[in-house]
Amino acid sequence: MAELTSKRWAAVELTPEAEHAAATATRDFLERVRKALEEAGNRTDVILEVPFSDFTAQALQFLLAAIGTGEVRIVCGNTRAEETGIHGLWRVQEDGIDRFEVTRLPPFVKASLSQKMLALEGLQPPEGAFAAPAILQQLARAQQSTDLERVSFDPAYTIELSRQPLGPADDHFMSEVLGQGAIDIGISGFADANLQSTAMKGIWRSKIFNKAGKALFDAYVVATLPPEVANDRDEMAQGAAQCCDALAWINEDLDAGRL
């Protein structure tokens, strides 16, 4: 997660009057976000939604600098979401229109998940596909035995492909059978992860790369959503604490006349 500090808005070039107004708008917004995060509990819906159009251009520039960006980015067709530097606060863009959402996970993600079950009857693997049939059978069994109606934060069922005796035709056959889903997720950190939904319910392709682009991990994962994507209850509480930190800096600068 990106570090939140008062230095973020120091480089935003506004007139003193516009800066004061922007800081005040940001303070008021963060108070609403803090309250929503503190009330989150076990809720999985959108607790607070605020369109970008509620802010002036100057206030929005200051606000975006203040909250920063997080590690998770989600793309699904014309809709995308980006985690901010505050846990549980997301920037969502739908058909080119932006809004903030306080939620564990933007609802469009779960609404876009495939409901198709993996059916293997009658499939004929091509010549050279040695391990793929067994891996697909394992995925089908895991799909049937996993609760794919709720988002879980427990470790997901994983088949690491680098540990499998894959022949040259195996990956192509599995990709062809599983298809490609609508959701693409990127997670940045010490390494970069890509999580791509397949066309089958709850089956994801998970890849991790180092900063030089070298593959470190490649696996199929069975879960409603890979557990590292959504915010759990503790992270929502951390988000409320992050709001308090940012509010302290803004209020201090406002009281001292620096904003």
HELIX and SHEET records of a PDB file:
HELIX    1   1 SER A    6  TRP A    9  5                                   4    
HELIX    2   2 PRO A   16  GLU A   38  1                                  23    
HELIX    3   3 PHE A   52  ASP A   54  5                                   3    
HELIX    4   4 ALA A   57  ILE A   67  1                                  11    
HELIX    5   5 PRO A  107  ALA A  111  1                                   5    
HELIX    6   6 ALA A  132  SER A  145  1                                  14    
HELIX    7   7 LEU A  161  ARG A  163  5                                   3    
HELIX    8   8 ASP A  170  LEU A  178  1                                   9    
HELIX    9   9 ARG A  233  ASP A  255  1                                  23    
SHEET    1   A10 LEU A  48  PRO A  51  0                                        
SHEET    2   A10 ILE A  97  VAL A 102 -1                                        
SHEET    3   A10 LEU A  89  GLU A  94 -1                                        
SHEET    4   A10 THR A  79  THR A  84 -1                                        
SHEET    5   A10 THR A  69  CYS A  76 -1                                        
SHEET    6   A10 ASP A 184  ILE A 187 -1                                        
SHEET    7   A10 ASP A 192  SER A 197 -1                                        
SHEET    8   A10 ILE A 203  PHE A 209 -1                                        
SHEET    9   A10 ALA A 215  VAL A 222 -1                                        
SHEET   10   A10 TYR A 157  GLU A 160 -1                                        
END                                                                             
